[in-house]
């Protein structure tokens, strides 16, 4: 049957699908709008299933504050071409607006939100997948409730967003701390907020790294004492390459290999455990300073270096960060 332009426009407005897809669905459904909508939904599901193993490394992250509620939503897709499309961004915005209006608190609640066209958010994303031919995922959601919240869309590129809540009202400080969170990607608010599991893992890594360094230091000293350039024998591939270049003899290489084996084993068996633990504790303290928000060096002030916590105290006595959220499309 013939499909009218008005019918095509109506279904397109309802679903956001492309002109050709809408016309095809209406034709197959013989003008039945509900059936045509179902066909478009099935097309989106089929594309999602077909491309389920595709990587969604692009997308759009939007953040919004309204009254005492703030939230961020992320939808991922395959290419930046789709991510930068006005229709795609508009869909993310519509879902975010609905989430903030309803003050939802979980990703499952976001997916179930009803949008203007009557579809839930999850279905709307599936339909957009059918339009673009790309895999899409409603992937991230964070929210904050209460006063003194600042939100930040990094460089307005919709790829990284943050939210920060302060103990008291200070718009400038809130904005700058939100920028700090974006730039320095803290793992926790403060040392007390780092899980014991992560502390244990960081300490374990610090111990192992310290042991490796102490063993390597002893090996390098022994190789130099033997009259061999330690830089020429720091790996098997390097050794063979330097022999081929004539920079190292086979005899020197074999001697260095033997030293690395014997001296390394001897040093590993006789490490000073107290020294190892003290160095590891120092490394852990450095981890906290670099990765806990209040202890990080504040990035948006001139003059002497100062921690984020101390900078806030300088802005207003007792001013503190009570919470923060960060979402990035990048693997960082």
GUBA-807673 format. One record per atom (N, C-alpha, C): z, y, x; residue in three letters. Coordinates in steps of 0.001 Angstrom, whole numbers, padded with zeros to 6 digits, always signed. Layout:
REM residues N
ZYXALA/...
REM end
This chain:
REM residues 332
+000000-001197+000833UNK/+000000+000000+000000UNK/+000000+001248+000869UNK/-000477+002341+000327UNK/-000511+003608+001049UNK/+000893+004203+001093UNK/+001253+004773+002257UNK/+002570+005371+002435UNK/+002398+006881+002521UNK/+003150+007610+001717UNK/+002998+009067+001689UNK/+003704+009714+002875UNK/+003231+010902+003247UNK/+003847+011679+004327UNK/+005290+012017+003971UNK/+005552+012333+002705UNK/+006912+012675+002288UNK/+007864+011502+002480UNK/+007383+010292+002163UNK/+008218+009105+002353UNK/+008511+008874+003842UNK/+007498+009090+004659UNK/+007669+008910+006105UNK/+008700+009908+006625UNK/+008572+011167+006209UNK/+009506+012197+006653UNK/+010932+011866+006204UNK/+011059+011391+004981UNK/+012377+011076+004432UNK/+013051+009958+005223UNK/+012326+008874+005487UNK/+012914+007748+006218UNK/+013175+008117+007674UNK/+012300+008930+008225UNK/+012490+009364+009615UNK/+013765+010191+009734UNK/+014003+011059+008748UNK/+015217+011869+008750UNK/+016462+010996+008585UNK/+016322+009945+007818UNK/+017451+009050+007570UNK/+017808+008205+008785UNK/+016801+007807+009557UNK/+017019+006838+010630UNK/+016844+007389+012034UNK/+016082+008488+012163UNK/+015795+009012+013489UNK/+014735+008216+014218UNK/+014105+007279+013530UNK/+013081+006443+014167UNK/+011794+007232+014376UNK/+010944+006708+015245UNK/+009674+007357+015540UNK/+008703+007292+014372UNK/+007733+008188+014382UNK/+006763+008295+013287UNK/+006035+006982+013054UNK/+005501+006398+014125UNK/+004735+005160+013995UNK/+005604+004011+013494UNK/+006850+003946+014006UNK/+007755+002878+013584UNK/+008120+003001+012111UNK/+008347+004244+011659UNK/+008695+004468+010257UNK/+007536+004086+009344UNK/+006349+004515+009712UNK/+005162+004214+008901UNK/+004951+002704+008804UNK/+005101+002022+009930UNK/+004914+000568+009958UNK/+005956-000127+009086UNK/+007226+000318+009176UNK/+008294-000306+008403UNK/+008088-000098+006904UNK/+007696+001112+006522UNK/+007469+001385+005106UNK/+006291+000589+004555UNK/+005268+000443+005371UNK/+004098-000330+004941UNK/+004471-001788+004727UNK/+005210-002356+005696UNK/+005626-003750+005592UNK/+006577-003957+004411UNK/+007392-002941+004125UNK/+008360-003047+003036UNK/+007773-002620+001699UNK/+006476-002263+001697UNK/+005794-001832+000482UNK/+006534-000682-000208UNK/+006989+000261+000614UNK/+007624+001468+000091UNK/+009089+001341-000233UNK/+009685+000164-000033UNK/+011105-000045-000326UNK/+011935+000530+000838UNK/+012674+001620+000570UNK/+013393+002307+001641UNK/+014477+001424+002257UNK/+015245+000739+001445UNK/+016311-000103+001976UNK/+015744-001208+002860UNK/+014663-001810+002410UNK/+014037-002874+003195UNK/+013447-002316+004489UNK/+012870-001118+004423UNK/+012298-000489+005616UNK/+013399-000170+006629UNK/+014528+000332+006135UNK/+015666+000614+007023UNK/+016141-000655+007704UNK/+016177-001765+006963UNK/+016603-003037+007532UNK/+015631-003516+008599UNK/+014337-003312+008354UNK/+013331-003686+009353UNK/+013524-002890+010641UNK/+013806-001594+010500UNK/+014038-000757+011682UNK/+015300-001199+012415UNK/+016333-001550+011666UNK/+017569-002033+012283UNK/+017325-003334+013041UNK/+016575-004240+012430UNK/+016267-005514+013082UNK/+015453-005306+014346UNK/+014555-004323+014315UNK/+013770-004021+015520UNK/+014691-003572+016649UNK/+015669-002734+016311UNK/+016634-002288+017316UNK/+017436-003441+017879UNK/+017878-004360+016998UNK/+018633-005528+017444UNK/+017793-006425+018338UNK/+016518-006592+017984UNK/+015631-007445+018781UNK/+015434-006878+020172UNK/+015258-005566+020247UNK/+015088-004927+021559UNK/+016370-005062+022371UNK/+017520-004852+021714UNK/+018801-004969+022419UNK/+018987-006380+022971UNK/+018629-007393+022177UNK/+018769-008780+022626UNK/+017808-009092+023771UNK/+016577-008611+023632UNK/+015561-008883+024639UNK/+015912-008256+025975UNK/+016573-007085+025929UNK/+016868-006345+027152UNK/+018350-006402+027510UNK/+019044-007432+027026UNK/+020493-007515+027214UNK/+020904-007592+028677UNK/+019997-008068+029538UNK/+020342-008183+030953UNK/+019953-006941+031753UNK/+019402-005937+031083UNK/+019007-004714+031774UNK/+020243-003883+032133UNK/+020137-003125+033211UNK/+021232-002265+033643UNK/+021132-000911+032944UNK/+022233-000475+032351UNK/+022266+000839+031707UNK/+023017+001805+032620UNK/+022308+002348+033600UNK/+022932+003213+034598UNK/+022783+004688+034280UNK/+022063+005007+033207UNK/+021922+006390+032769UNK/+022590+006546+031404UNK/+022538+007748+030878UNK/+023137+007948+029572UNK/+023604+009367+029368UNK/+024527+009526+028428UNK/+025025+010849+028067UNK/+026519+010745+027771UNK/+027301+011625+028401UNK/+028736+011734+028141UNK/+028998+013141+027616UNK/+029589+013243+026445UNK/+029929+014539+025878UNK/+031426+014597+025598UNK/+031991+015795+025698UNK/+033414+015993+025478UNK/+033608+017198+024566UNK/+034633+017135+023717UNK/+034847+018205+022734UNK/+036324+018310+022392UNK/+036755+019541+022143UNK/+038121+019791+021702UNK/+038081+020593+020408UNK/+038910+020192+019475UNK/+039004+020915+018210UNK/+040451+020883+017755UNK/+041105+022038+017765UNK/+042516+022084+017412UNK/+043357+021306+018392UNK/+044150+020380+017884UNK/+045044+019603+018741UNK/+044485+018233+019099UNK/+043153+018082+018978UNK/+042538+016793+019290UNK/+041295+017002+020160UNK/+041186+016213+021219UNK/+040027+016266+022107UNK/+039548+014852+022378UNK/+038254+014692+022581UNK/+037704+013353+022815UNK/+036426+013436+023628UNK/+036089+012311+024239UNK/+034806+012179+024943UNK/+034162+010861+024532UNK/+032841+010888+024404UNK/+032063+009705+024031UNK/+030934+009522+025032UNK/+030662+008273+025391UNK/+029554+007962+026297UNK/+028652+006910+025681UNK/+027358+007184+025688UNK/+026358+006179+025330UNK/+025450+005999+026529UNK/+025287+004759+026949UNK/+024465+004465+028117UNK/+023074+004003+027699UNK/+022102+004260+028583UNK/+020734+003794+028381UNK/+020151+003450+029743UNK/+018881+003079+029770UNK/+018286+002590+031017UNK/+017739+003689+031919UNK/+017127+004733+031346UNK/+016431+005733+032156UNK/+016926+007140+031870UNK/+016759+008016+032856UNK/+017144+009411+032646UNK/+016179+010113+031693UNK/+014953+009600+031561UNK/+013998+010177+030613UNK/+014563+010113+029195UNK/+015075+008947+028816UNK/+015688+008799+027494UNK/+017002+009572+027429UNK/+017809+009501+028495UNK/+019114+010163+028511UNK/+019007+011667+028300UNK/+017929+012267+028793UNK/+017748+013713+028683UNK/+017035+014137+027402UNK/+016650+013175+026579UNK/+015940+013483+025342UNK/+016839+014167+024321UNK/+016299+015159+023637UNK/+017080+015928+022669UNK/+017636+015041+021555UNK/+016853+014074+021077UNK/+017310+013199+019993UNK/+018466+012305+020439UNK/+018395+011829+021665UNK/+019455+010974+022199UNK/+020757+011765+022327UNK/+020664+012957+022908UNK/+021851+013805+023064UNK/+022415+014183+021702UNK/+021524+014450+020743UNK/+021966+014806+019394UNK/+022742+013656+018749UNK/+022327+012420+019008UNK/+023033+011260+018467UNK/+024436+011166+019066UNK/+024545+011360+020380UNK/+025860+011317+021023UNK/+026761+012409+020441UNK/+026193+013599+020257UNK/+026960+014713+019700UNK/+027422+014411+018278UNK/+026553+013826+017480UNK/+026930+013511+016103UNK/+028080+012512+016076UNK/+028012+011513+016947UNK/+029086+010516+016999UNK/+030384+011153+017492UNK/+030288+012018+018495UNK/+031482+012699+019007UNK/+032095+013597+017933UNK/+031260+014358+017243UNK/+031764+015233+016175UNK/+032514+014426+015117UNK/+031953+013274+014756UNK/+032592+012422+013752UNK/+033920+011861+014272UNK/+033955+011509+015566UNK/+035170+010956+016165UNK/+036289+011995+016196UNK/+035935+013218+016559UNK/+036931+014289+016615UNK/+037413+014639+015214UNK/+036488+014707+014259UNK/+036860+015031+012880UNK/+037812+013985+012306UNK/+037558+012726+012631UNK/+038391+011635+012105UNK/+039595+011334+012990UNK/+039639+011938+014174UNK/+040716+011724+015146UNK/+040925+010236+015436UNK/+039816+009542+015690UNK/+039923+008113+015970UNK/+040443+007884+017383UNK/+041006+006701+017606UNK/+041699+006461+018871UNK/+041191+005247+019646UNK/+040216+004518+019102UNK/+039687+003362+019813UNK/+038164+003360+019739UNK/+037556+002639+020676UNK/+036101+002521+020687UNK/+035611+001764+019454UNK/+036369+000782+019018UNK/+035978+000048+017812UNK/+035944+000974+016592UNK/+036902+001890+016510UNK/+036905+002861+015415UNK/+035694+003783+015498UNK/+035321+004143+016710UNK/+034139+004997+016903UNK/+032896+004271+016390UNK/+032749+003010+016750UNK/+031576+002240+016349UNK/+031466+002118+014828UNK/+032602+002153+014151UNK/+032611+001984+012696UNK/+032455+003301+011939UNK/+032436+004427+012642UNK/+032326+005731+011983UNK/+031028+005845+011186UNK/+031103+006388+009987UNK/+029915+006626+009178UNK/+029298+007977+009549UNK/+027994+007976+009788UNK/+027286+009197+010153UNK/+026585+009783+008936UNK/+025911+010903+009141UNK/+025306+011637+008029UNK/+024295+010805+007252UNK/+023604+009879+007943UNK/+022578+009076+007255UNK/+023154+007846+006547UNK/+024477+007722+006581UNK/+025122+006599+005911UNK/+025337+005380+006786UNK/+024708+005351+007961UNK/+024870+004222+008881UNK/+026125+004409+009721UNK/+026696+003292+010186UNK/+027802+003428+011125UNK/+027241+003727+012514UNK/+028114+004197+013414UNK/+027680+004651+014737UNK/+027018+003530+015537UNK/+027578+002317+015456UNK/+027005+001194+016203UNK/+025581+000905+015752UNK/+025337+000941+014441UNK/+023992+000704+013910UNK/+023043+001818+014309UNK/+023539+003054+014308UNK/+022703+004194+014701UNK/+022235+004053+016145UNK/+023119+003555+017006UNK/+022744+003340+018406UNK/+021696+002233+018504UNK/+021861+001178+017719UNK/+020871+000091+017702UNK/+019508+000608+017238UNK/+019513+001449+016214UNK/+018256+001992+015716UNK/+017593+002880+016763UNK/+018386+003660+017473UNK/+017824+004502+018536UNK/+017239+003626+019634UNK/+017852+002474+019887UNK/+017311+001525+020857UNK/+015932+001056+020416UNK/+015777+000824+019111UNK/+014479+000421+018584UNK/+013436+001500+018734UNK/+013863+002771+018635UNK/+012938+003891+018780UNK/+012463+004032+020230UNK/+013398+003938+021167UNK/+013073+004187+022574UNK/+012572+002948+023303UNK/+012909+001757+022783UNK/+012546+000531+023478UNK/+013445+000231+024651UNK/+014597+000923+024740UNK/+015529+000698+025838UNK/+016843+000128+025316UNK/+017510-000626+026159UNK/+018860-001085+025858UNK/+019796+000117+025832UNK/+020681+000157+024843UNK/+021669+001226+024743UNK/+023034+000631+024450UNK/+024081+001287+024946UNK/+025442+000810+024741UNK/+026364+001979+024425UNK/+027098+001873+023330UNK/+028181+002808+023047UNK/+029349+002333+023887UNK/+029502+002946+025058UNK/+030247+002302+026136UNK/+031630+002881+026405UNK/+031824+004170+026167UNK/+033094+004759+026569UNK/+033669+005704+025541UNK/+035018+005702+025431UNK/+035681+006641+024538UNK/+037085+006915+025049UNK/+037443+008198+025122UNK/+038788+008620+025476UNK/+039203+009742+024541UNK/+040492+009888+024323UNK/+040958+010989+023478UNK/+042284+011534+024002UNK/+042621+012741+023568UNK/+043914+013351+023846UNK/+044372+014103+022605UNK/+045665+014058+022358UNK/+046248+014797+021253UNK/+047277+015784+021774UNK/+047417+016906+021073UNK/+048444+017871+021431UNK/+047865+019171+021959UNK/+048770+020053+022356UNK/+048373+021381+022832UNK/+048053+021375+024318UNK/+047470+022472+024781UNK/+047228+022751+026205UNK/+046263+021769+026867UNK/+045233+021382+026114UNK/+044216+020473+026648UNK/+042976+021277+027042UNK/+042452+020991+028220UNK/+041200+021597+028688UNK/+040161+020501+028849UNK/+038927+020775+028438UNK/+037851+019797+028576UNK/+036769+020373+029478UNK/+036048+019468+030170UNK/+035064+019913+031162UNK/+033899+018936+031230UNK/+032689+019463+031060UNK/+031442+018709+031232UNK/+030862+019151+032571UNK/+030929+018278+033572UNK/+030581+018652+034939UNK/+029149+019168+035048UNK/+029025+020436+035393UNK/+027737+021113+035578UNK/+026871+021067+034311UNK/+027500+020746+033168UNK/+026785+020633+031892UNK/+025614+019656+031955UNK/+025779+018619+032766UNK/+024722+017616+032916UNK/+024954+016384+032053UNK/+026084+016324+031373UNK/+026396+015230+030442UNK/+026452+013858+031130UNK/+026883+013841+032385UNK/+027019+012566+033096UNK/+028455+012306+033546UNK/+029302+013325+033503UNK/+030688+013223+033946UNK/+031519+014221+033147UNK/+032553+013734+032498UNK/+033405+014620+031693UNK/+034870+014325+031974UNK/+035705+015362+031837UNK/+037133+015206+032067UNK/+037923+015940+030983UNK/+039170+015517+030807UNK/+040125+016196+029935UNK/+041450+016263+030674UNK/+042122+017402+030596UNK/+043411+017579+031261UNK/+044376+018244+030298UNK/+045602+017750+030264UNK/+046639+018361+029434UNK/+047769+018860+030329UNK/+048138+020124+030143UNK/+049217+020735+030910UNK/+050474+020852+030054UNK/+051595+021085+030721UNK/+052872+021192+030013UNK/+052998+022496+029242UNK/+052261+023532+029682UNK/+052286+024827+029022UNK/+050880+025397+028965UNK/+050709+026430+028162UNK/+049394+027041+027997UNK/+048985+027824+029245UNK/+047857+027469+029812UNK/+047283+028207+030943UNK/+045823+027776+031044UNK/+044958+028519+030373UNK/+043554+028127+030249UNK/+042857+028036+031603UNK/+043096+029023+032474UNK/+042432+029026+033784UNK/+042881+027834+034627UNK/+044178+027577+034645UNK/+044695+026446+035432UNK/+044177+025126+034880UNK/+044153+025013+033547UNK/+043653+023782+032938UNK/+042210+023512+033301UNK/+041384+024561+033267UNK/+039965+024409+033609UNK/+039795+023979+035062UNK/+040542+024597+035957UNK/+040405+024273+037382UNK/+040899+022860+037690UNK/+041955+022446+037029UNK/+042436+021073+037258UNK/+041444+020069+036691UNK/+040812+020411+035557UNK/+039777+019534+034999UNK/+038612+019396+035982UNK/+038271+020492+036669UNK/+037238+020444+037704UNK/+037698+019591+038883UNK/+038982+019693+039247UNK/+039550+018884+040327UNK/+039412+017394+040001UNK/+039736+017026+038769UNK/+039636+015624+038346UNK/+038195+015139+038457UNK/+037250+016003+038076UNK/+035835+015629+038175UNK/+035427+015420+039628UNK/+035842+016325+040506UNK/+035392+016297+041897UNK/+036082+015228+042729UNK/+037377+015002+042497UNK/+038166+014181+043416UNK/+038555+012812+042839UNK/+038135+012515+041623UNK/+038323+011207+040967UNK/+039653+010509+041301UNK/+040774+011122+040914UNK/+042076+010487+041162UNK/+042193+009165+040426UNK/+043025+008273+040969UNK/+043237+006974+040326UNK/+044482+006981+039454UNK/+045342+007998+039650UNK/+046573+008082+038864UNK/+047101+009514+038922UNK/+047996+009832+037994UNK/+048578+011175+037962UNK/+049475+011405+039170UNK/+050337+010453+039460UNK/+051249+010556+040601UNK/+051575+009149+041094UNK/+052379+009070+042156UNK/+052700+007762+042743UNK/+053355+006834+041733UNK/+054218+007378+040897UNK/+054917+006558+039911UNK/+053958+005976+038874UNK/+052805+006609+038702UNK/+051834+006152+037704UNK/+050914+005055+038235UNK/+050940+004809+039540UNK/+050126+003736+040129UNK/+050793+002405+039809UNK/+050030+001477+039293UNK/+050609+000179+038926UNK/+051126-000551+040169UNK/+052143-001374+039964UNK/+052687-002140+041086UNK/+051641-003073+041669UNK/+050778-003604+040807UNK/+049716-004493+041296UNK/+048796-003762+042255UNK/+048434-002507+041924UNK/+047560-001749+042809UNK/+048284-001353+044094UNK/+049553-001004+043984UNK/+050332-000678+045192UNK/+050379-001878+046129UNK/+050631-003056+045559UNK/+050701-004276+046373UNK/+049362-004563+047045UNK/+048272-004367+046302UNK/+046948-004635+046851UNK/+046598-003637+047955UNK/+046904-002360+047741UNK/+046630-001351+048765UNK/+047457-001607+050024UNK/+048703-002033+049841UNK/+049543-002334+050998UNK/+049002-003546+051750UNK/+048565-004564+050991UNK/+047993-005757+051632UNK/+046771-005392+052464UNK/+045897-004562+051883UNK/+044697-004123+052600UNK/+045077-003341+053849UNK/+046106-002480+053721UNK/+046544-001673+054860UNK/+047074-002548+055993UNK/+047824-003589+055637UNK/+048350-004516+056648UNK/+047211-005228+057364UNK/+046260-005758+056597UNK/+045144-006488+057200UNK/+044297-005581+058091UNK/+044043-004367+057631UNK/+043245-003442+058419UNK/+043962-003087+059713UNK/+045269-002898+059640UNK/+046050-002567+060835UNK/+046043-003718+061824UNK/+046185-004934+061331UNK/+046130-006104+062219UNK/+044774-006191+062913UNK/+043714-006024+062143UNK/+042362-006088+062724UNK/+042181-005033+063800UNK/+042687-003833+063558UNK/+042545-002747+064536UNK/+043323-003031+065813UNK/+044527-003593+065669UNK/+045335-003892+066850UNK/+044701-004998+067697UNK/+044144-005997+067028UNK/+043458-007071+067750UNK/+042220-006528+068451UNK/+041446-005727+067746UNK/+040222-005168+068330UNK/+040546-004259+069511UNK/+041617-003514+069407UNK/+042020-002629+070504UNK/+042319-003425+071770UNK/+043011-004553+071620UNK/+043336-005399+072771UNK/+042082-006036+073356UNK/+041171-006476+072495UNK/+039920-007094+072937UNK/+039077-006098+073717UNK/+038913-004888+073178UNK/+038107-003855+073844UNK/+038690-003518+075216UNK/+040015-003410+075297UNK/+040661-003106+076583UNK/+040383-004205+077613UNK/+040420-005465+077163UNK/+040179-006589+078078UNK/+038718-006627+078530UNK/+037797-006329+077638UNK/+036372-006313+077992UNK/+036079-005204+078996UNK/+036674-004042+078787UNK/+036481-002930+079723UNK/+037078-003263+081082UNK/+038237-003928+081077UNK/+038881-004315+082322UNK/+038005-005279+083117UNK/+037193-006082+082405UNK/+036283-007034+083058UNK/+035019-006345+083570UNK/+034927-005024+083358UNK/+033785-004272+083860UNK/+032564-004317+082959UNK/+032756-004612+081697UNK/+031647-004711+080747UNK/+031754-003565+079734UNK/+030620-002986+079408UNK/+030574-001922+078406UNK/+030828-002542+077027UNK/+031986-002222+076442UNK/+032371-002832+075165UNK/+031416-002469+074035UNK/+030757-001329+074119UNK/+029826-000916+073072UNK/+028592-001823+073005UNK/+028313-002527+074111UNK/+027126-003383+074159UNK/+027392-004780+073606UNK/+028660-005093+073350UNK/+029007-006461+072929UNK/+029873-006465+071659UNK/+029666-005476+070786UNK/+030527-005361+069609UNK/+030087-006244+068435UNK/+028916-006886+068551UNK/+028486-007841+067524UNK/+027451-008783+068128UNK/+027273-009946+067487UNK/+026312-010927+068002UNK/+024900-010360+068035UNK/+024499-009686+066982UNK/+023152-009105+066932UNK/+022968-008053+068013UNK/+024014-007262+068211UNK/+023950-006211+069228UNK/+023834-006821+070626UNK/+024567-007901+070852UNK/+024523-008571+072154UNK/+023110-009057+072469UNK/+022491-009768+071525UNK/+021134-010291+071755UNK/+020135-009174+071969UNK/+020273-008118+071196UNK/+019368-006981+071338UNK/+019499-006339+072712UNK/+020727-006185+073190UNK/+020953-005533+074480UNK/+020543-006421+075651UNK/+020640-007744+075462UNK/+020124-008657+076502UNK/+018614-008513+076599UNK/+017949-008487+075447UNK/+016486-008349+075425UNK/+016024-007034+076034UNK/+016861-006004+075881UNK/+016508-004680+076438UNK/+016842-004577+077932UNK/+017538-005582+078451UNK/+017897-005568+079864UNK/+019140-004759+080156UNK/+019886-004391+079126UNK/+021093-003590+079319UNK/+022321-004460+079563UNK/+022162-005768+079330UNK/+023272-006689+079412UNK/+022751-008025+079923UNK/+023497-008647+080872UNK/+023085-009964+081343UNK/+023689-011038+080451UNK/+023085-012221+080508UNK/+023617-013332+079727UNK/+025018-013690+080215UNK/+025231-013596+081494UNK/+026552-013905+082052UNK/+027605-012946+081503UNK/+027282-011636+081443UNK/+028213-010645+080902UNK/+028472-010903+079416UNK/+027418-011254+078719UNK/+027557-011522+077286UNK/+028487-012706+077041UNK/+028277-013799+077788UNK/+029117-014987+077608UNK/+030574-014695+077949UNK/+030770-013876+078987UNK/+032122-013514+079392UNK/+032809-012691+078306UNK/+032046-011740+077730UNK/+032604-010893+076673UNK/+032945-011719+075436UNK/+032093-012681+075113UNK/+032335-013547+073960UNK/+033601-014369+074153UNK/+033785-014878+075360UNK/+034969-015664+075671UNK/+036240-014800+075606UNK/+036142-013577+076144UNK/+037288-012654+076083UNK/+037661-012363+074631UNK/+036635-012093+073820UNK/+036887-011771+072409UNK/+037605-012945+071727UNK/+037206-014149+072067UNK/+037794-015330+071442UNK/+039242-015544+071894UNK/+039463-015545+073193UNK/+040797-015876+073714UNK/+041790-014730+073545UNK/+041377-013525+073930UNK/+042287-012375+073822UNK/+042572-012063+072349UNK/+041535-012188+071525UNK/+041730-011931+070099UNK/+042740-012875+069484UNK/+042622-014143+069804UNK/+043551-015141+069257UNK/+044972-014907+069764UNK/+045099-014591+071057UNK/+046422-014360+071635UNK/+047097-013138+071010UNK/+046333-012055+070864UNK/+046887-010831+070287UNK/+047275-011051+068826UNK/+046438-011744+068075UNK/+046723-011996+066653UNK/+048011-012805+066480UNK/+048313-013662+067450UNK/+049502-014504+067370UNK/+050761-013776+067827UNK/+050593-012619+068421UNK/+051751-011920+068988UNK/+051826-010455+068562UNK/+051414-010182+067358UNK/+051469-008810+066854UNK/+052912-008405+066567UNK/+053203-007125+066791UNK/+054521-006564+066486UNK/+054585-006288+064982UNK/+055302-007137+064246UNK/+055306-007044+062791UNK/+055895-005734+062290UNK/+056952-005248+062945UNK/+057554-003979+062524UNK/+056563-002830+062673UNK/+055819-002831+063773UNK/+054820-001788+063996UNK/+053719-001868+062934UNK/+053277-003089+062640UNK/+052232-003292+061632UNK/+052687-002744+060279UNK/+053914-003058+059889UNK/+054429-002621+058591UNK/+054582-001103+058530UNK/+055021-000499+059621UNK/+055183+000960+059634UNK/+053840+001671+059514UNK/+052847+001171+060228UNK/+051514+001772+060146UNK/+050951+001578+058740UNK/+051154+000388+058168UNK/+050658+000104+056818UNK/+051314+001024+055787UNK/+052595+001285+055951UNK/+053296+002202+055043UNK/+052710+003608+055149UNK/+052353+003989+056359UNK/+051716+005293+056553UNK/+050365+005354+055867UNK/+049619+004276+055948UNK/+048320+004216+055264UNK/+048509+004291+053746UNK/+049539+003622+053230UNK/+049792+003647+051795UNK/+050165+005058+051342UNK/+050965+005745+052155UNK/+051329+007124+051830UNK/+050088+008017+051798UNK/+049167+007774+052713UNK/+047914+008530+052735UNK/+047086+008234+051489UNK/+047094+006970+051050UNK/+046374+006597+049835UNK/+046907+007381+048639UNK/+048233+007462+048505UNK/+048828+008212+047404UNK/+048423+009685+047468UNK/+048466+010259+048665UNK/+048145+011680+048832UNK/+046691+011971+048470UNK/+045802+011050+048779UNK/+044381+011276+048533UNK/+043956+010903+047117UNK/+044721+010041+046447UNK/+044259+009495+045167UNK/+045133+009811+043964UNK/+046318+010344+044167UNK/+047174+010752+043051UNK/+046950+012242+042788UNK/+046634+012572+041555UNK/+046184+013918+041216UNK/+047135+015016+041691UNK/+048422+014899+041414UNK/+049339+015991+041752UNK/+049496+016168+043261UNK/+049216+015109+044034UNK/+049383+015171+045488UNK/+048090+015486+046235UNK/+046955+015446+045533UNK/+045681+015744+046185UNK/+045629+017197+046657UNK/+044835+017429+047689UNK/+044605+018810+048124UNK/+043788+019528+047058UNK/+044283+020673+046593UNK/+043595+021422+045548UNK/+042304+022012+046112UNK/+041196+021832+045401UNK/+039879+022160+045918UNK/+039380+023545+045516UNK/+040094+024262+044679UNK/+039524+025486+044121UNK/+040387+026718+044371UNK/+040871+026808+045593UNK/+041605+027991+046012UNK/+041267+028304+047459UNK/+041424+029553+047834UNK/+041166+029971+049204UNK/+042483+030056+049965UNK/+042388+030024+051288UNK/+043587+030145+052100UNK/+044136+028808+052523UNK/+045464+028729+052678UNK/+046115+027532+053185UNK/+045935+026347+052231UNK/+045915+025156+052810UNK/+045818+023948+052000UNK/+047088+023787+051169UNK/+046906+023338+049928UNK/+048032+023186+049020UNK/+047735+022056+048042UNK/+048754+021322+047648UNK/+048544+020221+046703UNK/+048328+020773+045297UNK/+047752+019959+044442UNK/+047532+020374+043056UNK/+048860+020714+042383UNK/+049880+019888+042603UNK/+051184+020131+042001UNK/+051791+021443+042452UNK/+051697+021729+043755UNK/+052251+022976+044281UNK/+051452+024179+043793UNK/+050135+024013+043672UNK/+049308+025123+043183UNK/+049691+025461+041739UNK/+049892+024455+040914UNK/+050295+024697+039527UNK/+051646+025408+039468UNK/+052585+024999+040303UNK/+053894+025639+040339UNK/+053772+027111+040720UNK/+052793+027409+041596UNK/+052571+028799+042012UNK/+051961+029635+040884UNK/+051259+028967+039959UNK/+050659+029704+038839UNK/+051717+030063+037797UNK/+052623+029136+037548UNK/+053692+029372+036581UNK/+054805+028360+036835UNK/+056016+028828+036943UNK/+057145+027947+037256UNK/+057252+026827+036221UNK/+057314+025599+036714UNK/+057457+024445+035834UNK/+056167+023929+035234UNK/+055023+024571+035576UNK/+053729+024127+035025UNK/+053332+022794+035651UNK/+053073+021800+034821UNK/+052747+020455+035307UNK/+051598+019851+034504UNK/+051006+018793+035065UNK/+049992+018007+034354UNK/+050721+016891+033623UNK/+050446+016742+032342UNK/+051077+015655+031591UNK/+050141+014466+031396UNK/+048824+014728+031442UNK/+047875+013626+031266UNK/+046483+014096+031689UNK/+045618+013136+032002UNK/+044218+013454+032278UNK/+043356+012236+031960UNK/+042081+012490+031675UNK/+041108+011428+031448UNK/+039820+011815+032178UNK/+039098+010791+032622UNK/+037829+011017+033331UNK/+036867+009900+032987UNK/+035598+010251+032710UNK/+034582+009233+032498UNK/+033305+009676+033201UNK/+032760+008789+034013UNK/+031529+009071+034749UNK/+030531+007937+034551UNK/+029265+008294+034431UNK/+028213+007282+034351UNK/+027941+006667+035718UNK/+028299+007397+036777UNK/+028072+006910+038137UNK/+029125+005874+038515UNK/+028746+004957+039362UNK/+029687+003958+039882UNK/+030446+004585+041046UNK/+031609+005188+040724UNK/+032360+005820+041802UNK/+033826+005403+041774UNK/
REM end
